[in-house]
């Protein structure tokens, strides 16, 4: 494992050699940044010493009939992505992580997943890249699908090392790598409520949509909705920032108590407009980043019932802020959920691809800063959101602020605006439903099957 980090010593690269299935199993959470439960994970190896390269994760498909085509797609994706970023892998390591189903033992889970492991080995071999090792991790134990020797790989499996007791754990701590629970834990703070409060939130979304649809379809009304959305978001960010850091319950529970159902509904629907969402994406660094991330996470939890597809916007924003602030593991989780909610959401697709390819988020940050500077002329410190707070309605005289003549015709560093996305009026994709207001029309044909999450290069 190679990890670049800030060091006070003579070298800024730490190398860890993994020599056994046990050490590979122990390394997996550190490679991913979390414990990837219910997941297929594939890791590319490069060179004679097996340097870790690109990583790819996908939830294990429930239907075994899908395993062979999924395996072929995953092998192709990892190998092609590795060639694009670095070089063709010399080998691949496969992990299948799943706890036993009800009434099932861990050895039975391992045997049930064996055909999937074989499909992955066959798919990689067909592309002339061998699978060096394939491990199953279940219920605190691991098995090798590649070792036929029962003396070193017994049928009952071997226990995983205790957390924090291995050389890998010590090296990860030294390198600043953190493991933040399981994938399920990370997703739980971003998924819609399934509590009694969800019914009240759904009614608030219905009511807000019934009002906002007509306004956003009007040329003047759309601008007013955008200003109100950004102004409200700024006020809620200030409210979250001012809240005590400690209190009863979890941090997410605390934030949920600070955001009202009507406020959340107005923001969720207002962010469906892609220009408004792009303005909100400017809160990606400095003092704004933490409160913005807390707000986007809270809004994702409010996209309840038929409004789940609307969570793509706040989830994509949460993923963007996480990536911008260096938390790539959280970024991939949020962006993966955004694409699960709406596989065609272009903004999330582009961010997900860029993050997985190991690109520098500073390119997009410069783009957003350029947008803001062009919008406000030479007053770079004045943001549209601050202006909206002072002037919640249209500017005096109904005229927009002019861009200075010296800057007219200029484009920000990233090209034309707004950024690509799937902005929609708040009522788009809904049908009237009296008396509850607009409700979402689901279209299963839009759902992509295999939205794998890559994790870039390095380790």
VEXKOLLO-733560 format. One record per residue (C-alpha): residue number from 1; x, y, z. Coordinates in Angstrom, 2 decimals. Example, Ala and Ser with C-alpha at 12.3 -4.5 7.8 and 13.67 -1.06 7.14 Angstrom:
BEGIN
+-----+---------+---------+---------+
: num :      c1 :      c2 :      c3 :
+-----+---------+---------+---------+
:   1 :   12.30 :   -4.50 :    7.80 :
:   2 :   13.67 :   -1.06 :    7.14 :
+-----+---------+---------+---------+
//
This chain:
BEGIN
+-----+---------+---------+---------+
: num :      c1 :      c2 :      c3 :
+-----+---------+---------+---------+
:   1 :    0.00 :    0.00 :    0.00 :
:   2 :    1.37 :    3.40 :   -0.97 :
:   3 :    0.09 :    6.50 :    0.76 :
:   4 :    1.31 :   10.06 :    0.14 :
:   5 :    0.91 :   12.29 :    3.13 :
:   6 :    2.42 :   15.24 :    4.97 :
:   7 :    5.45 :   14.09 :    6.90 :
:   8 :    8.12 :   15.59 :    9.07 :
:   9 :   10.49 :   12.77 :    8.22 :
:  10 :   12.82 :   12.35 :    5.29 :
:  11 :   10.26 :   10.57 :    3.13 :
:  12 :    6.70 :   11.49 :    2.25 :
:  13 :    5.72 :    8.02 :    1.02 :
:  14 :    4.92 :    5.09 :    3.28 :
:  15 :    4.98 :    1.59 :    1.83 :
:  16 :    3.17 :   -1.31 :    3.42 :
:  17 :    3.63 :   -4.85 :    2.13 :
:  18 :    0.63 :   -7.19 :    2.42 :
:  19 :    1.65 :  -10.83 :    2.25 :
:  20 :   -1.46 :  -12.90 :    3.06 :
:  21 :   -5.24 :  -13.06 :    2.63 :
:  22 :   -5.55 :  -12.02 :    6.28 :
:  23 :   -3.59 :   -8.83 :    5.65 :
:  24 :   -5.59 :   -8.10 :    2.49 :
:  25 :   -8.87 :   -8.53 :    4.38 :
:  26 :   -7.62 :   -6.24 :    7.12 :
:  27 :   -6.56 :   -3.60 :    4.57 :
:  28 :   -9.93 :   -3.30 :    2.82 :
:  29 :  -11.60 :   -0.73 :    5.13 :
:  30 :   -8.49 :    1.46 :    4.93 :
:  31 :   -8.48 :    1.26 :    1.15 :
:  32 :  -12.11 :    2.36 :    0.99 :
:  33 :  -12.41 :    4.64 :    4.03 :
:  34 :  -15.32 :    2.56 :    5.38 :
:  35 :  -16.42 :   -1.05 :    5.79 :
:  36 :  -18.11 :   -1.87 :    2.44 :
:  37 :  -20.93 :   -4.16 :    3.56 :
:  38 :  -23.12 :   -5.82 :    0.92 :
:  39 :  -20.54 :   -4.94 :   -1.72 :
:  40 :  -18.34 :   -6.23 :   -4.49 :
:  41 :  -14.96 :   -4.47 :   -4.32 :
:  42 :  -12.29 :   -4.84 :   -7.00 :
:  43 :   -8.78 :   -3.41 :   -6.65 :
:  44 :   -6.28 :   -3.12 :   -9.51 :
:  45 :   -2.65 :   -4.12 :   -8.90 :
:  46 :    0.26 :   -2.72 :  -10.90 :
:  47 :    3.84 :   -3.87 :  -11.33 :
:  48 :    5.74 :   -6.83 :   -9.99 :
:  49 :    5.23 :   -5.69 :   -6.38 :
:  50 :    1.46 :   -5.28 :   -6.80 :
:  51 :    1.04 :   -1.55 :   -6.18 :
:  52 :   -2.60 :   -0.74 :   -5.45 :
:  53 :   -4.30 :    1.28 :   -8.15 :
:  54 :   -7.91 :    1.98 :   -9.02 :
:  55 :  -10.74 :    0.62 :   -6.90 :
:  56 :  -14.34 :   -0.08 :   -7.77 :
:  57 :  -17.34 :   -0.88 :   -5.56 :
:  58 :  -20.85 :   -2.06 :   -6.35 :
:  59 :  -23.68 :   -3.37 :   -4.23 :
:  60 :  -24.08 :   -7.12 :   -4.66 :
:  61 :  -27.06 :   -7.70 :   -7.01 :
:  62 :  -29.86 :   -9.61 :   -5.34 :
:  63 :  -30.64 :  -11.69 :   -8.43 :
:  64 :  -27.92 :  -14.30 :   -9.19 :
:  65 :  -28.99 :  -14.13 :  -12.85 :
:  66 :  -27.38 :  -10.68 :  -12.96 :
:  67 :  -24.03 :  -11.79 :  -11.57 :
:  68 :  -22.40 :  -12.79 :  -14.87 :
:  69 :  -23.27 :   -9.58 :  -16.79 :
:  70 :  -22.40 :   -7.47 :  -13.75 :
:  71 :  -19.04 :   -9.22 :  -13.45 :
:  72 :  -18.27 :   -8.55 :  -17.12 :
:  73 :  -19.15 :   -4.87 :  -16.77 :
:  74 :  -17.14 :   -4.43 :  -13.58 :
:  75 :  -14.05 :   -6.08 :  -15.04 :
:  76 :  -14.26 :   -3.94 :  -18.16 :
:  77 :  -14.84 :   -0.75 :  -16.17 :
:  78 :  -11.92 :   -1.29 :  -13.78 :
:  79 :   -9.45 :   -2.27 :  -16.49 :
:  80 :  -10.47 :    0.52 :  -18.89 :
:  81 :  -10.45 :    3.10 :  -16.11 :
:  82 :   -7.02 :    1.96 :  -14.94 :
:  83 :   -5.65 :    2.22 :  -18.48 :
:  84 :   -7.01 :    5.74 :  -18.78 :
:  85 :   -5.58 :    6.95 :  -15.46 :
:  86 :   -2.38 :    4.95 :  -15.15 :
:  87 :   -1.71 :    1.67 :  -16.94 :
:  88 :   -3.33 :   -1.67 :  -17.57 :
:  89 :   -3.52 :   -3.67 :  -14.32 :
:  90 :   -1.22 :   -6.64 :  -13.96 :
:  91 :   -3.66 :   -8.34 :  -11.60 :
:  92 :   -6.86 :   -7.73 :   -9.63 :
:  93 :   -7.96 :   -8.51 :   -6.08 :
:  94 :  -11.67 :   -9.18 :   -5.48 :
:  95 :  -13.59 :   -8.82 :   -2.20 :
:  96 :  -17.17 :   -9.99 :   -1.62 :
:  97 :  -18.52 :   -8.46 :    1.60 :
:  98 :  -21.90 :   -9.55 :    2.92 :
:  99 :  -23.23 :  -10.60 :    6.30 :
: 100 :  -25.41 :  -13.72 :    6.51 :
: 101 :  -29.08 :  -13.44 :    5.64 :
: 102 :  -31.66 :  -14.42 :    8.23 :
: 103 :  -31.32 :  -18.12 :    9.01 :
: 104 :  -28.01 :  -18.36 :    7.14 :
: 105 :  -24.54 :  -19.05 :    8.54 :
: 106 :  -21.41 :  -17.23 :    7.39 :
: 107 :  -20.00 :  -20.34 :    5.63 :
: 108 :  -23.31 :  -20.67 :    3.79 :
: 109 :  -23.05 :  -17.02 :    2.74 :
: 110 :  -19.57 :  -17.70 :    1.38 :
: 111 :  -20.81 :  -20.69 :   -0.63 :
: 112 :  -23.83 :  -18.78 :   -1.92 :
: 113 :  -21.53 :  -16.06 :   -3.27 :
: 114 :  -19.03 :  -18.49 :   -4.82 :
: 115 :  -20.64 :  -18.30 :   -8.31 :
: 116 :  -20.27 :  -14.51 :   -8.22 :
: 117 :  -16.59 :  -14.85 :   -7.32 :
: 118 :  -16.14 :  -17.32 :  -10.18 :
: 119 :  -17.91 :  -14.97 :  -12.61 :
: 120 :  -15.57 :  -12.14 :  -11.62 :
: 121 :  -12.49 :  -14.35 :  -12.03 :
: 122 :  -13.70 :  -15.53 :  -15.43 :
: 123 :  -14.55 :  -11.99 :  -16.61 :
: 124 :  -11.13 :  -10.65 :  -15.61 :
: 125 :   -9.35 :  -13.63 :  -17.15 :
: 126 :  -11.22 :  -13.10 :  -20.42 :
: 127 :   -9.57 :   -9.65 :  -20.55 :
: 128 :   -6.14 :  -11.17 :  -19.83 :
: 129 :   -5.92 :   -9.78 :  -16.30 :
: 130 :   -5.76 :  -12.53 :  -13.65 :
: 131 :   -7.49 :  -12.36 :  -10.28 :
: 132 :   -4.64 :  -12.76 :   -7.78 :
: 133 :   -6.98 :  -13.28 :   -4.83 :
: 134 :  -10.74 :  -13.40 :   -4.24 :
: 135 :  -11.92 :  -13.10 :   -0.65 :
: 136 :  -15.30 :  -13.38 :    1.03 :
: 137 :  -15.75 :  -11.36 :    4.24 :
: 138 :  -18.79 :  -12.20 :    6.33 :
: 139 :  -19.69 :  -11.98 :   10.01 :
: 140 :  -16.17 :  -11.11 :   11.16 :
: 141 :  -14.50 :  -13.93 :    9.21 :
: 142 :  -12.86 :  -14.30 :    5.81 :
: 143 :  -12.40 :  -17.04 :    3.20 :
: 144 :  -10.28 :  -17.33 :    0.07 :
: 145 :  -11.93 :  -18.56 :   -3.12 :
: 146 :   -8.50 :  -19.10 :   -4.69 :
: 147 :   -6.83 :  -21.32 :   -2.07 :
: 148 :   -7.83 :  -25.01 :   -2.13 :
: 149 :   -5.76 :  -25.90 :    0.95 :
: 150 :   -8.02 :  -26.46 :    3.94 :
: 151 :   -5.04 :  -26.27 :    6.30 :
: 152 :   -4.57 :  -22.53 :    5.72 :
: 153 :   -8.11 :  -21.74 :    4.51 :
: 154 :  -10.50 :  -23.92 :    6.54 :
: 155 :  -14.17 :  -24.32 :    5.65 :
: 156 :  -15.25 :  -22.37 :    8.73 :
: 157 :  -13.12 :  -19.41 :    7.68 :
: 158 :  -10.66 :  -17.42 :    9.75 :
: 159 :  -11.45 :  -14.53 :   12.08 :
: 160 :  -10.54 :  -11.00 :   11.06 :
: 161 :   -7.95 :   -9.23 :   13.15 :
: 162 :   -9.23 :   -7.08 :   15.97 :
: 163 :   -9.59 :   -3.43 :   14.89 :
: 164 :   -6.49 :   -1.35 :   15.50 :
: 165 :   -4.19 :   -4.28 :   16.28 :
: 166 :   -2.38 :   -4.74 :   12.96 :
: 167 :    0.55 :   -3.11 :   11.24 :
: 168 :   -1.91 :   -1.86 :    8.63 :
: 169 :   -3.98 :   -0.10 :   11.28 :
: 170 :   -0.89 :    1.56 :   12.73 :
: 171 :    0.31 :    2.68 :    9.30 :
: 172 :   -3.14 :    4.04 :    8.43 :
: 173 :   -3.28 :    6.01 :   11.67 :
: 174 :    0.18 :    7.46 :   10.93 :
: 175 :   -0.93 :    8.39 :    7.40 :
: 176 :   -4.13 :   10.05 :    8.66 :
: 177 :   -6.49 :    7.50 :    7.07 :
: 178 :   -9.76 :    7.14 :    8.95 :
: 179 :  -12.35 :    4.37 :    8.77 :
: 180 :  -15.81 :    5.73 :    9.53 :
: 181 :  -18.02 :    2.76 :   10.21 :
: 182 :  -19.80 :    0.78 :    7.54 :
: 183 :  -21.18 :    1.88 :    4.21 :
: 184 :  -24.64 :    1.31 :    5.68 :
: 185 :  -23.83 :    3.73 :    8.51 :
: 186 :  -22.61 :    6.39 :    6.09 :
: 187 :  -25.66 :    6.04 :    3.87 :
: 188 :  -28.08 :    6.21 :    6.79 :
: 189 :  -27.34 :    9.91 :    7.33 :
: 190 :  -28.23 :   10.67 :    3.71 :
: 191 :  -31.34 :    8.60 :    3.10 :
: 192 :  -34.95 :    9.85 :    3.39 :
: 193 :  -36.74 :    9.62 :    6.70 :
: 194 :  -38.81 :    6.54 :    7.47 :
: 195 :  -40.22 :    7.93 :   10.70 :
: 196 :  -43.65 :    9.36 :   11.56 :
: 197 :  -42.24 :   12.82 :   10.76 :
: 198 :  -41.98 :   11.79 :    7.10 :
: 199 :  -45.75 :   12.19 :    6.65 :
: 200 :  -45.62 :   15.83 :    7.76 :
: 201 :  -42.64 :   16.47 :    5.47 :
: 202 :  -44.43 :   14.94 :    2.50 :
: 203 :  -47.46 :   17.18 :    3.09 :
: 204 :  -45.14 :   20.19 :    3.24 :
: 205 :  -43.57 :   19.17 :   -0.08 :
: 206 :  -47.00 :   18.76 :   -1.64 :
: 207 :  -48.10 :   22.20 :   -0.44 :
: 208 :  -44.89 :   23.93 :   -1.51 :
: 209 :  -44.97 :   22.30 :   -4.92 :
: 210 :  -48.55 :   23.35 :   -5.56 :
: 211 :  -47.50 :   26.99 :   -5.07 :
: 212 :  -44.05 :   26.92 :   -6.64 :
: 213 :  -44.94 :   25.22 :   -9.91 :
: 214 :  -46.90 :   28.20 :  -11.19 :
: 215 :  -44.27 :   30.68 :   -9.99 :
: 216 :  -41.31 :   28.90 :  -11.50 :
: 217 :  -43.01 :   28.52 :  -14.87 :
: 218 :  -43.35 :   32.32 :  -14.98 :
: 219 :  -40.22 :   34.15 :  -16.19 :
: 220 :  -40.25 :   36.72 :  -13.40 :
: 221 :  -41.40 :   34.23 :  -10.80 :
: 222 :  -38.50 :   31.88 :  -11.52 :
: 223 :  -35.97 :   34.56 :  -10.62 :
: 224 :  -37.85 :   35.36 :   -7.44 :
: 225 :  -37.93 :   31.69 :   -6.44 :
: 226 :  -34.18 :   31.45 :   -7.04 :
: 227 :  -33.46 :   34.49 :   -4.87 :
: 228 :  -35.77 :   33.25 :   -2.12 :
: 229 :  -34.22 :   29.76 :   -2.24 :
: 230 :  -30.66 :   31.05 :   -1.88 :
: 231 :  -31.65 :   33.55 :    0.80 :
: 232 :  -33.40 :   30.85 :    2.82 :
: 233 :  -30.44 :   28.50 :    2.39 :
: 234 :  -28.07 :   31.16 :    3.69 :
: 235 :  -30.26 :   31.80 :    6.74 :
: 236 :  -30.44 :   28.09 :    7.54 :
: 237 :  -26.67 :   27.73 :    7.12 :
: 238 :  -26.19 :   30.55 :    9.61 :
: 239 :  -28.66 :   28.86 :   11.96 :
: 240 :  -26.83 :   25.54 :   11.74 :
: 241 :  -23.47 :   27.19 :   12.20 :
: 242 :  -24.63 :   28.98 :   15.33 :
: 243 :  -26.09 :   25.84 :   16.92 :
: 244 :  -24.15 :   24.26 :   19.80 :
: 245 :  -21.80 :   21.50 :   18.70 :
: 246 :  -23.04 :   19.16 :   21.42 :
: 247 :  -26.47 :   18.15 :   22.63 :
: 248 :  -28.83 :   15.20 :   22.98 :
: 249 :  -28.95 :   12.77 :   20.09 :
: 250 :  -26.74 :   12.58 :   17.04 :
: 251 :  -25.47 :   15.53 :   15.01 :
: 252 :  -27.97 :   14.68 :   12.26 :
: 253 :  -30.84 :   14.69 :   14.77 :
: 254 :  -29.71 :   18.09 :   16.01 :
: 255 :  -29.66 :   19.50 :   12.49 :
: 256 :  -33.06 :   18.01 :   11.70 :
: 257 :  -34.56 :   19.84 :   14.68 :
: 258 :  -33.19 :   23.14 :   13.33 :
: 259 :  -34.83 :   22.87 :    9.89 :
: 260 :  -38.61 :   23.17 :    9.64 :
: 261 :  -40.70 :   21.04 :    7.30 :
: 262 :  -41.83 :   24.06 :    5.25 :
: 263 :  -38.29 :   25.41 :    5.02 :
: 264 :  -36.96 :   22.06 :    3.86 :
: 265 :  -39.73 :   21.71 :    1.28 :
: 266 :  -39.04 :   25.15 :   -0.21 :
: 267 :  -35.33 :   24.41 :   -0.49 :
: 268 :  -35.69 :   20.90 :   -1.90 :
: 269 :  -37.99 :   22.16 :   -4.62 :
: 270 :  -36.04 :   25.35 :   -5.27 :
: 271 :  -32.82 :   23.40 :   -5.81 :
: 272 :  -34.41 :   21.48 :   -8.68 :
: 273 :  -33.58 :   24.55 :  -10.80 :
: 274 :  -30.05 :   23.92 :  -12.03 :
: 275 :  -28.97 :   27.58 :  -12.03 :
: 276 :  -30.03 :   27.88 :   -8.41 :
: 277 :  -28.23 :   24.64 :   -7.60 :
: 278 :  -25.07 :   25.92 :   -9.32 :
: 279 :  -25.16 :   29.10 :   -7.22 :
: 280 :  -25.54 :   26.96 :   -4.10 :
: 281 :  -22.50 :   24.93 :   -5.20 :
: 282 :  -20.37 :   28.04 :   -4.60 :
: 283 :  -20.52 :   27.31 :   -0.85 :
: 284 :  -17.77 :   24.72 :   -1.20 :
: 285 :  -14.86 :   26.06 :    0.82 :
: 286 :  -13.84 :   28.22 :    3.75 :
: 287 :  -16.28 :   28.91 :    6.53 :
: 288 :  -19.33 :   28.07 :    4.38 :
: 289 :  -18.39 :   24.48 :    3.56 :
: 290 :  -19.27 :   22.82 :    6.88 :
: 291 :  -22.67 :   24.46 :    7.34 :
: 292 :  -23.53 :   23.95 :    3.66 :
: 293 :  -22.71 :   20.23 :    3.93 :
: 294 :  -24.88 :   19.90 :    7.03 :
: 295 :  -27.75 :   21.61 :    5.22 :
: 296 :  -27.49 :   19.48 :    2.06 :
: 297 :  -27.41 :   16.32 :    4.19 :
: 298 :  -30.49 :   17.45 :    6.11 :
: 299 :  -32.35 :   18.21 :    2.88 :
: 300 :  -31.50 :   14.79 :    1.42 :
: 301 :  -33.16 :   13.20 :    4.46 :
: 302 :  -36.32 :   15.24 :    3.78 :
: 303 :  -36.89 :   13.87 :    0.25 :
: 304 :  -39.45 :   11.39 :    1.52 :
: 305 :  -41.97 :    9.16 :   -0.19 :
: 306 :  -42.57 :   10.04 :   -3.84 :
: 307 :  -40.02 :   12.88 :   -3.67 :
: 308 :  -37.00 :   10.59 :   -3.40 :
: 309 :  -35.78 :   11.53 :   -6.87 :
: 310 :  -35.54 :   15.15 :   -5.73 :
: 311 :  -32.77 :   14.08 :   -3.35 :
: 312 :  -30.35 :   13.95 :   -6.30 :
: 313 :  -29.79 :   17.72 :   -6.05 :
: 314 :  -28.90 :   17.97 :   -2.32 :
: 315 :  -26.99 :   14.68 :   -2.47 :
: 316 :  -24.92 :   15.92 :   -5.41 :
: 317 :  -24.22 :   19.16 :   -3.54 :
: 318 :  -23.23 :   17.16 :   -0.44 :
: 319 :  -20.93 :   15.04 :   -2.58 :
: 320 :  -19.40 :   18.13 :   -4.17 :
: 321 :  -18.68 :   19.84 :   -0.84 :
: 322 :  -17.20 :   16.61 :    0.56 :
: 323 :  -14.96 :   16.20 :   -2.46 :
: 324 :  -13.98 :   19.86 :   -2.44 :
: 325 :  -12.93 :   19.63 :    1.21 :
: 326 :  -10.90 :   16.43 :    0.70 :
: 327 :  -13.34 :   13.80 :    2.00 :
: 328 :  -13.42 :   11.55 :   -1.06 :
: 329 :  -14.99 :    8.55 :    0.69 :
: 330 :  -18.01 :   10.60 :    1.82 :
: 331 :  -18.18 :   12.22 :   -1.62 :
: 332 :  -18.46 :    8.89 :   -3.40 :
: 333 :  -21.15 :    7.67 :   -1.01 :
: 334 :  -23.26 :   10.82 :   -1.51 :
: 335 :  -22.78 :   10.88 :   -5.28 :
: 336 :  -23.55 :    7.16 :   -5.52 :
: 337 :  -26.83 :    7.74 :   -3.68 :
: 338 :  -27.62 :   10.71 :   -5.95 :
: 339 :  -27.28 :    8.46 :   -8.98 :
: 340 :  -29.33 :    5.78 :   -7.29 :
: 341 :  -32.11 :    8.36 :   -6.81 :
: 342 :  -31.82 :    9.65 :  -10.38 :
: 343 :  -29.41 :    7.76 :  -12.67 :
: 344 :  -29.76 :   10.47 :  -15.33 :
: 345 :  -28.75 :   13.38 :  -13.06 :
: 346 :  -25.91 :   14.83 :  -15.12 :
: 347 :  -24.43 :   17.02 :  -12.37 :
: 348 :  -23.93 :   13.96 :  -10.14 :
: 349 :  -22.65 :   11.88 :  -13.08 :
: 350 :  -19.95 :   14.41 :  -13.90 :
: 351 :  -18.86 :   14.87 :  -10.29 :
: 352 :  -18.84 :   11.11 :   -9.71 :
: 353 :  -16.71 :   10.53 :  -12.79 :
: 354 :  -14.29 :   13.32 :  -11.92 :
: 355 :  -13.91 :   12.13 :   -8.34 :
: 356 :  -13.38 :    8.54 :   -9.42 :
: 357 :  -10.74 :    9.57 :  -11.96 :
: 358 :   -8.74 :   11.32 :   -9.27 :
: 359 :   -9.13 :   14.79 :  -10.78 :
: 360 :   -8.36 :   17.90 :   -8.74 :
: 361 :  -11.55 :   19.63 :   -7.52 :
: 362 :   -9.69 :   22.95 :   -7.68 :
: 363 :  -10.56 :   23.12 :  -11.40 :
: 364 :  -14.26 :   23.27 :  -10.60 :
: 365 :  -13.68 :   25.58 :   -7.64 :
: 366 :  -11.97 :   28.05 :   -9.99 :
: 367 :  -14.93 :   27.76 :  -12.33 :
: 368 :  -17.39 :   28.64 :   -9.58 :
: 369 :  -15.23 :   31.50 :   -8.32 :
: 370 :  -15.09 :   32.84 :  -11.87 :
: 371 :  -18.86 :   32.66 :  -12.15 :
: 372 :  -19.22 :   34.63 :   -8.95 :
: 373 :  -16.69 :   37.27 :   -9.98 :
: 374 :  -18.35 :   37.80 :  -13.36 :
: 375 :  -21.74 :   38.04 :  -11.73 :
: 376 :  -20.58 :   40.66 :   -9.26 :
: 377 :  -18.03 :   42.51 :  -11.27 :
: 378 :  -14.97 :   43.59 :   -9.34 :
: 379 :  -16.56 :   43.03 :   -5.91 :
: 380 :  -15.43 :   39.44 :   -5.43 :
: 381 :  -16.35 :   39.38 :   -1.77 :
: 382 :  -20.05 :   40.08 :   -2.42 :
: 383 :  -21.94 :   36.87 :   -3.11 :
: 384 :  -25.35 :   36.62 :   -4.71 :
: 385 :  -26.63 :   34.90 :   -1.61 :
: 386 :  -25.62 :   37.81 :    0.64 :
: 387 :  -27.22 :   40.20 :   -1.82 :
: 388 :  -30.40 :   38.13 :   -1.79 :
: 389 :  -30.49 :   38.28 :    2.00 :
: 390 :  -30.42 :   42.07 :    1.87 :
: 391 :  -32.86 :   42.31 :   -1.09 :
: 392 :  -35.22 :   39.32 :   -1.02 :
: 393 :  -37.25 :   40.75 :   -3.90 :
: 394 :  -36.17 :   41.94 :   -7.38 :
: 395 :  -33.59 :   44.76 :   -7.50 :
: 396 :  -34.98 :   48.30 :   -7.50 :
: 397 :  -36.53 :   49.08 :  -10.86 :
: 398 :  -36.78 :   45.38 :  -11.68 :
: 399 :  -33.41 :   45.42 :  -13.46 :
: 400 :  -30.62 :   42.93 :  -12.92 :
: 401 :  -27.16 :   44.02 :  -11.86 :
: 402 :  -25.01 :   44.70 :  -14.91 :
: 403 :  -21.67 :   43.09 :  -15.54 :
: 404 :  -19.01 :   45.80 :  -16.11 :
: 405 :  -18.33 :   46.50 :  -19.78 :
: 406 :  -14.74 :   45.35 :  -19.32 :
: 407 :  -15.99 :   41.89 :  -18.37 :
: 408 :  -18.90 :   41.56 :  -20.79 :
: 409 :  -18.57 :   38.58 :  -23.08 :
: 410 :  -16.04 :   36.89 :  -20.82 :
: 411 :  -16.60 :   33.31 :  -19.73 :
: 412 :  -15.46 :   31.72 :  -16.51 :
: 413 :  -12.57 :   29.24 :  -16.66 :
: 414 :  -14.84 :   26.20 :  -16.97 :
: 415 :  -16.76 :   27.42 :  -20.01 :
: 416 :  -20.43 :   28.29 :  -20.55 :
: 417 :  -22.91 :   28.35 :  -17.72 :
: 418 :  -24.86 :   26.94 :  -16.06 :
: 419 :  -23.09 :   23.70 :  -15.28 :
: 420 :  -24.74 :   20.66 :  -16.84 :
: 421 :  -27.44 :   19.16 :  -14.71 :
: 422 :  -30.97 :   17.94 :  -14.57 :
: 423 :  -32.63 :   21.05 :  -13.28 :
: 424 :  -36.38 :   20.80 :  -13.34 :
: 425 :  -39.20 :   22.98 :  -12.19 :
: 426 :  -40.38 :   21.87 :   -8.73 :
: 427 :  -43.40 :   20.20 :  -10.25 :
: 428 :  -41.64 :   18.53 :  -13.14 :
: 429 :  -42.15 :   14.80 :  -13.13 :
: 430 :  -45.31 :   15.19 :  -11.03 :
: 431 :  -48.97 :   14.84 :  -11.67 :
: 432 :  -51.76 :   16.65 :   -9.89 :
: 433 :  -53.22 :   14.79 :   -6.95 :
: 434 :  -55.99 :   16.62 :   -5.16 :
: 435 :  -56.02 :   17.52 :   -2.33 :
: 436 :  -52.44 :   16.54 :   -1.52 :
: 437 :  -50.83 :   18.55 :   -4.31 :
: 438 :  -48.31 :   17.32 :   -6.90 :
: 439 :  -46.82 :   13.90 :   -6.43 :
: 440 :  -43.93 :   12.19 :   -8.12 :
: 441 :  -44.43 :    9.87 :  -11.06 :
: 442 :  -41.88 :    7.10 :  -10.90 :
: 443 :  -40.47 :    5.74 :  -14.16 :
: 444 :  -38.59 :    2.50 :  -13.60 :
: 445 :  -37.25 :    2.60 :  -17.15 :
: 446 :  -34.95 :    5.47 :  -16.17 :
: 447 :  -33.20 :    3.39 :  -13.51 :
: 448 :  -29.70 :    2.33 :  -14.49 :
: 449 :  -28.75 :   -1.17 :  -13.36 :
: 450 :  -25.08 :   -1.14 :  -12.63 :
: 451 :  -23.89 :    2.22 :  -11.29 :
: 452 :  -20.47 :    1.13 :   -9.95 :
: 453 :  -18.48 :    3.42 :   -7.73 :
: 454 :  -14.81 :    3.74 :   -8.57 :
: 455 :  -12.34 :    5.17 :   -6.10 :
: 456 :   -9.52 :    6.51 :   -8.22 :
: 457 :   -5.86 :    5.69 :   -7.90 :
: 458 :   -3.40 :    5.34 :   -5.08 :
: 459 :   -4.07 :    4.01 :   -1.67 :
+-----+---------+---------+---------+
//
